[in-house]
Amino acid sequence: MFVMCMTSMRSERKPSPSQPPRLVEPAGLEASTGYLLARVGRDSRRRWARTLLEEDLTPHHYSALIALDQLGAMSQQQLSHLVGIDPRNAVPVIDQLQTRGLLARNPDPTDRRRHAVTLTATGRRLLTRLRRAAEEAEERLLTPLTTTERRTLHALLTKLFAAGGAG
């Protein structure tokens, strides 16, 4: 169980309403690289989820928009498979994005039974804002590191990812 340690106890000043109390980790956990990766990853995901929530989006919405931006038009089934959404859950995700004008469904020219999903100009503008927000969030996360440390961290994480450590 985590123990709460108020910032004010350490510095003799009142806690800032914008800063939550600092959690003190149980002894020994900070010695585990896996634990630290999980904690930093969890905290980063939480911050990103809050950013998406401000735009009334979920991570699935964002993944769908990114996939369409990078790969272009595709079927709903292809999109759901690509971004890891169960096909039964993909329809509501696509419906929500279409209602907001972020993507469009058009008859697939190669198969009349299917719809091709495409990103709209409004969707592209939103992605531009979200990419900027992601860059700012990453900058805040990595602020304690020097440029060299950032490059080293990225190279090591890329190596782990390529070796299958992330999957």
C-alpha positions in Angstrom: 0.0 0.0 0.0 1.2 3.5 -0.8 1.8 6.0 1.9 0.7 9.6 1.4 3.4 12.2 2.0 2.2 15.8 1.7 4.6 18.1 -0.1 4.2 20.7 2.6 5.8 18.4 5.2 9.0 18.4 3.3 9.3 22.1 2.5 7.4 23.8 5.3 5.1 25.5 2.8 1.5 25.0 2.1 0.6 22.4 -0.6 -0.3 23.8 -4.0 -3.8 23.0 -5.1 -2.4 22.1 -8.5 0.1 19.6 -7.1 -1.4 16.4 -5.6 0.2 14.8 -2.6 3.4 12.9 -3.5 3.2 9.1 -3.1 6.1 7.4 -1.4 6.8 4.1 -2.9 7.2 1.0 -0.8 10.8 0.1 0.0 12.5 -1.9 -2.8 10.1 -1.2 -5.6 12.2 1.7 -7.0 15.0 -0.9 -7.5 12.9 -2.7 -10.1 13.3 -1.3 -13.6 10.1 -3.0 -14.7 8.2 -1.4 -11.9 9.6 2.1 -12.7 8.7 1.6 -16.4 5.2 0.6 -15.5 4.7 3.5 -13.1 6.1 6.1 -15.6 4.0 4.6 -18.3 0.9 4.6 -16.2 1.4 8.2 -15.2 2.0 9.2 -18.8 -1.1 7.3 -20.0 -3.2 9.0 -17.4 -2.0 12.5 -18.4 -2.7 11.6 -22.1 -6.1 10.3 -21.3 -6.9 13.6 -19.6 -5.8 15.5 -22.7 -8.0 13.3 -24.9 -10.9 13.8 -22.5 -10.6 17.5 -22.9 -11.4 16.9 -26.6 -14.1 14.4 -25.7 -12.0 11.6 -27.1 -10.9 8.2 -26.0 -7.6 6.4 -26.8 -9.6 4.3 -29.4 -10.8 7.5 -31.1 -7.3 8.8 -31.2 -5.9 5.6 -32.6 -8.5 5.5 -35.3 -7.8 9.1 -36.3 -4.0 8.5 -36.4 -4.4 5.3 -38.5 -6.7 7.0 -41.0 -4.3 10.0 -41.2 -1.2 7.8 -41.8 -2.8 5.1 -44.0 -5.7 6.7 -45.7 -9.1 5.3 -46.4 -9.9 1.7 -45.3 -12.8 -0.5 -44.4 -14.3 -0.4 -40.9 -13.1 -3.9 -40.4 -9.5 -3.1 -41.4 -9.6 0.0 -39.1 -10.9 -2.0 -36.1 -8.2 -4.7 -36.7 -5.4 -2.2 -37.2 -6.1 -0.2 -34.0 -7.1 -3.3 -31.8 -10.8 -2.6 -31.4 -13.2 -5.5 -31.3 -15.2 -5.2 -34.6 -18.4 -5.1 -32.6 -17.1 -2.0 -30.6 -15.7 -0.3 -33.7 -19.1 0.8 -35.1 -19.9 3.0 -32.1 -16.4 4.5 -32.1 -16.7 5.3 -35.8 -20.2 6.6 -35.4 -19.1 9.0 -32.7 -16.2 10.3 -34.8 -18.5 10.6 -37.8 -21.1 12.5 -35.8 -18.4 15.0 -34.8 -17.4 15.4 -38.5 -13.9 14.0 -37.8 -14.3 11.1 -40.3 -16.6 10.1 -43.1 -18.0 6.8 -44.4 -18.4 6.4 -48.1 -19.3 3.3 -50.2 -16.1 1.3 -50.9 -15.5 1.6 -54.6 -14.2 -2.0 -54.7 -16.9 -3.7 -52.7 -20.4 -2.2 -52.5 -21.1 -4.2 -49.3 -18.5 -2.2 -47.4 -17.9 1.3 -46.3 -14.5 3.1 -46.6 -13.7 5.3 -43.7 -11.7 8.5 -44.3 -10.4 11.3 -42.2 -12.0 14.7 -42.8 -10.3 18.1 -42.8 -11.8 18.7 -39.4 -10.3 15.5 -38.2 -6.9 16.5 -39.6 -7.1 19.9 -37.8 -7.9 18.1 -34.5 -5.0 15.8 -35.0 -2.7 18.7 -35.5 -3.8 20.1 -32.1 -3.4 16.7 -30.5 0.1 16.2 -31.8 1.1 19.5 -30.4 -0.5 18.5 -27.1 1.4 15.2 -27.2 4.7 17.0 -27.8 4.1 19.3 -24.9 3.1 16.4 -22.6 6.3 14.5 -23.6 8.4 17.6 -23.0 6.9 17.9 -19.4 7.5 14.2 -18.8 11.1 14.4 -19.9 12.0 17.8 -18.4 14.3 16.3 -15.8 16.5 14.7 -18.5 19.2 16.3 -20.5 19.1 16.0 -24.3 21.7 13.2 -24.2 19.7 11.3 -21.6 16.6 11.7 -23.7 18.3 10.2 -26.7 19.7 7.4 -24.6 16.3 6.6 -23.1 14.7 6.6 -26.5 17.3 4.4 -28.0 17.0 1.9 -25.1 13.2 1.8 -25.2 13.3 1.4 -29.0 15.7 -1.6 -28.5 13.4 -3.2 -26.0 10.4 -2.6 -28.2 12.1 -4.1 -31.2 13.1 -7.2 -29.2 9.4 -7.8 -28.2 9.7 -6.4 -24.7 6.7 -4.3 -25.2 4.4 -7.0 -26.5 
